């Protein structure tokens, strides 16, 4: 069984913060390009989450999973967020000055990871907390098995990523190739929605000006308004099919995680999610 597709995951919050580009710890140019394109669509996958600190064993292990998935060539100190406000730290990882003298710079030195490195279903179903997205530490074992791995593939989550028998660490394991495919689908759907708006705006005006009787005698030349309307209507049908697929996706996820539920009343009634620009651990 194929996993249901994920479409636009809209961002809501401070535009100034959202539009700010940050260096992802993976250091890849393609990652930065994808983030920029997602931002242009107002999709959360164009934003960034802070990497974990390593001041507690759970955070230390989560940070280590980040490193192994995204940048195994780097050291842990190169990818963690340093927080000198913390009073404890994991053995062997120095995140707080202990010489009695304050280190130069701010109390917190943040490192970032692009949201598109995370499975989109994790973002939709596990990271949304109230009115913001949070890079949570763990996700339930049942969610990994029934949603992320519903197509029979591991999709980046292995036994090494387990926190315990009931949960997995949230890891940035989503391949750039899949993030790129998802982006192209979002861009296509966005163009189709623009076409729908054009049809809705143009059809009433044209129907008042053009009668069926004189269309056959119209000389050949550049596409006429009716021809354009026909073209737009065809593209609009394609959009409706896409929206229907999105409805089925939402229903599939709801039944997978919460049991059977009533179908949506219309292919045009879609479910959206909101978030904020607050980037937290």
PyMOL commands that set and color helices and strands:
alter all, ss='L'
color gray80, all
select helices_A, chain A and resi 15-18+29-40+44-46+57-70+76-79+115-117+120-127+141-148+159-161+176-209+212-214+225-258
alter helices_A, ss='H'
color red, helices_A
select strands_A, chain A and resi 48-50+82-83+108-109+112-114+128-129+132-133+138-140+162-164+167-169
alter strands_A, ss='S'
color yellow, strands_A
deselect
rebuild
show_as cartoon
